[in-house]
Amino acid sequence: MTAEQWTEGRDKSGLTQVAAARSLKVSQPYLSQLETGLRTSSAQLARKAARLYRLPPTALPLPEPFAPHPNRPEDLQNQLASLGYPGFEHLRARQTTNPAVVVLSAVVQRDLDTRIVEALPWVLKSYTDLDWEWLRDRAKLQNAQNRLGYLVHLAREVAGASPRRATAVNVLSSWKSQLEEARLASEGTLCRESMPEPERRWLRENRPPAAAHWSLLTGIRAEQLPYAAD
């Protein structure tokens, strides 16, 4: 959580520093230092404050450094469910994860279920206030910027179909442009590295133009996403 989130979150909750510090089980001077940026909190305390202040998932702590590791499909599904993704609404998620972490944890995976990949543009269009710089920079460190760029493209296409999402379209367009600057020329897949060669050959000829632009072998299109008409 940033100093601004600490301050604005408490103000919107209607709590005084003394009352908030008591609920968080910290001293009032320590909370004041968090709100002025003189101190940083633990991830556990940030989570506790996010719950107390009822902050959005984008305020939840981000891991530093980010260490990519294989994720079980059920873990990613639960994380998506905790963010409100309708495709996994039947799951009971116990803990909410920052959407930037969910997207990054997914795009660095070697192979993913298509249903999880299809959920990622929904996350990007639904949480446009996420920490884009953190997500972009760490995706680049993992050479996953092409995957992220195409997902942002899909999110922008879906958001553009709704007049109510003009703000989201602007944010997504801006970050798509920034990812363009880091686009890789090497061919990849959208989290399907085990794709057999015959399918690879077919996709080279039949993939969407935007997928070819991002050097990705994928047939996923914005209009085919399960929430495209929402």
Secondary structure, DSSP 8 states (H G I E B T S, - for coil): --HHHHHHHHHHHT--HHHHHHHHTS-HHHHHHHHTTSS---HHHHHHHHHHHT--GGGS---SS-------HHHHHHHHHHTT-GGGTTS--SS---HHHHHHHHHT-SB--HHHHHHHHHHHHH-TTS-HHHHHHHHHHTT-HHHHHHHHHHHHHHHHT-GGGHHHHHHHHHHHHHHHTT---S-EESSBTT--HHHHHHHHHHS-HHHHHTTEE----GGGSTTTT-
